[in-house]
């Protein structure tokens, strides 16, 4: 048999099977291992990857208005023209969904909360950018800080009727 005739045939002269060289048992083991890895990963209740860093940023930049427990009761809250939001109930106010992109947009200044009237909350995207001005990629580092804050706020969300998490 020449090479042109052998196209589509295995080394033993039979058509190749869809399972290839691993065989059916190898693919089945791979499927089980993958499913197990996904199940174990999905069952983990670990915090988002940047939540710890976000907690530090929150204390430095947000707690003065929103409070250490993020309930809108920080020491500067009484001086605001509009009440500071309870950040533990973002998802509850949004039909149970924590929309990370909206929260990120509110933090970095791309989304203005109309109920607040003129923006009282600083545009943290600009603040973070300035904080990283000497870095090689200040925009990226600033967005990274805002992302860490979002990850932290995600961990603070409470279900309807539940008390806010104690920290």
C-alpha positions as CSV (number, residue, x, y, z in Angstrom):
1,X,0.0,0.0,0.0
2,X,1.3,3.4,-0.8
3,X,1.0,6.5,1.4
4,X,-2.0,7.9,-0.6
5,X,-3.9,4.7,-0.2
6,X,-3.1,4.5,3.5
7,X,-4.8,7.9,4.4
8,X,-7.5,7.4,7.0
9,X,-6.1,4.0,8.1
10,X,-4.6,3.1,11.4
11,X,-1.2,1.4,11.6
12,X,-3.0,-2.0,11.7
13,X,-4.9,-1.3,8.5
14,X,-8.2,-0.4,10.2
15,X,-10.0,2.9,10.1
16,X,-9.0,5.1,13.1
17,X,-11.6,5.3,15.9
18,X,-12.8,8.6,17.3
19,X,-11.1,7.9,20.6
20,X,-7.7,7.9,19.0
21,X,-4.5,6.5,20.6
22,X,-5.8,6.9,24.2
23,X,-8.5,4.4,23.7
24,X,-12.0,4.5,25.2
25,X,-10.8,3.8,28.7
26,X,-8.3,6.7,28.6
27,X,-10.9,9.2,27.5
28,X,-13.3,8.0,30.1
29,X,-10.7,8.4,32.8
30,X,-9.9,11.9,31.5
31,X,-13.7,12.8,31.5
32,X,-14.1,11.6,35.1
33,X,-11.0,13.4,36.3
34,X,-12.2,16.7,34.6
35,X,-15.6,16.4,36.0
36,X,-14.2,15.7,39.5
37,X,-11.9,18.7,39.2
38,X,-14.8,21.0,38.2
39,X,-17.1,19.7,40.9
40,X,-14.4,20.2,43.6
41,X,-13.7,23.7,42.3
42,X,-17.4,24.6,42.1
43,X,-18.0,23.5,45.6
44,X,-15.3,25.7,47.1
45,X,-16.6,28.8,48.9
46,X,-13.3,30.6,48.7
47,X,-13.2,34.4,48.3
48,X,-12.6,36.0,44.9
49,X,-8.9,36.1,44.0
50,X,-8.2,39.7,45.0
51,X,-10.6,40.1,47.9
52,X,-7.9,40.4,50.6
53,X,-6.1,43.2,48.7
54,X,-9.6,44.7,48.1
55,X,-10.3,44.7,51.8
56,X,-7.1,46.8,52.4
57,X,-8.1,49.2,49.6
58,X,-11.6,49.4,51.0
59,X,-10.3,50.4,54.5
60,X,-8.0,53.0,53.0
61,X,-10.4,54.6,50.4
62,X,-14.0,53.7,51.2
63,X,-14.6,53.1,54.9
64,X,-14.6,56.8,55.8
65,X,-18.0,57.2,54.1
66,X,-19.3,53.6,53.8
67,X,-18.1,52.5,57.2
68,X,-15.9,49.6,58.2
69,X,-18.8,47.2,57.9
70,X,-19.8,48.8,54.5
71,X,-23.3,49.7,55.7
72,X,-23.1,53.3,54.8
73,X,-22.4,54.5,58.3
74,X,-18.8,55.8,58.1
75,X,-17.6,58.7,60.1
76,X,-18.0,61.1,57.1
77,X,-21.5,59.8,56.1
78,X,-23.4,62.5,58.1
79,X,-21.6,65.2,56.2
80,X,-22.7,63.9,52.8
81,X,-25.6,65.5,50.9
82,X,-26.9,62.0,50.1
83,X,-26.6,59.0,52.3
84,X,-23.7,56.7,51.6
85,X,-24.9,53.4,50.1
86,X,-25.0,50.1,52.1
87,X,-22.5,48.2,50.1
88,X,-23.5,44.9,51.7
89,X,-26.8,45.0,49.8
90,X,-25.8,45.7,46.3
91,X,-27.0,42.4,45.0
92,X,-30.2,42.6,47.1
93,X,-31.0,45.9,45.4
94,X,-30.4,44.3,42.0
95,X,-32.8,41.3,42.2
96,X,-30.1,39.1,43.8
97,X,-27.4,39.8,41.2
98,X,-24.1,41.3,41.9
99,X,-23.2,42.8,38.6
100,X,-19.5,43.2,38.7
101,X,-19.3,45.4,35.6
102,X,-21.8,48.0,37.1
103,X,-20.0,48.0,40.4
104,X,-16.6,48.5,38.7
105,X,-18.1,51.3,36.6
106,X,-19.3,53.1,39.7
107,X,-16.0,52.8,41.4
108,X,-13.8,53.9,38.4
109,X,-16.2,56.7,37.4
110,X,-17.6,55.4,34.2
111,X,-21.1,55.1,35.7
112,X,-22.7,57.9,37.7
113,X,-25.3,57.0,40.3
114,X,-28.2,59.3,39.3
115,X,-29.8,59.1,42.7
116,X,-26.8,60.8,44.2
117,X,-27.2,63.9,42.0
118,X,-23.8,65.5,41.3
119,X,-21.1,62.9,42.0
120,X,-20.0,63.1,45.6
121,X,-18.0,59.8,45.5
122,X,-14.5,60.4,44.2
123,X,-13.7,58.9,40.8
124,X,-11.5,56.2,42.2
125,X,-10.2,55.2,38.7
126,X,-8.4,58.6,38.5
127,X,-7.2,58.3,42.1
128,X,-5.8,54.8,41.5
129,X,-4.2,55.9,38.2
130,X,-2.5,58.8,40.1
131,X,-1.4,56.4,42.8
132,X,0.5,54.3,40.2
133,X,1.8,57.2,38.1
134,X,5.4,56.0,38.4
135,X,4.6,52.4,37.5
136,X,5.3,51.1,34.0
137,X,1.6,50.4,33.4
138,X,-0.4,52.9,35.6
139,X,-3.7,52.4,33.9
140,X,-3.5,48.6,34.3
141,X,-2.5,48.9,38.0
142,X,-5.4,51.3,38.6
143,X,-7.9,49.0,37.0
144,X,-6.4,46.2,39.0
145,X,-7.0,48.1,42.3
146,X,-10.6,48.8,41.2
147,X,-11.0,45.1,40.4
148,X,-9.7,44.1,43.8
149,X,-12.3,46.4,45.4
150,X,-15.1,44.7,43.4
151,X,-13.9,41.3,44.5
152,X,-14.0,42.4,48.2
153,X,-17.4,44.0,47.8
154,X,-18.7,40.7,46.3
155,X,-17.7,38.9,49.5
156,X,-19.8,41.3,51.6
157,X,-23.1,40.6,49.9
158,X,-26.0,39.4,52.1
159,X,-29.1,37.5,51.1
160,X,-32.5,39.1,51.5
161,X,-33.5,39.3,55.2
162,X,-30.0,38.1,56.4
163,X,-27.8,40.2,58.6
164,X,-24.7,41.7,57.0
165,X,-21.5,39.6,57.6
166,X,-19.6,40.3,60.7
167,X,-15.9,41.2,60.2
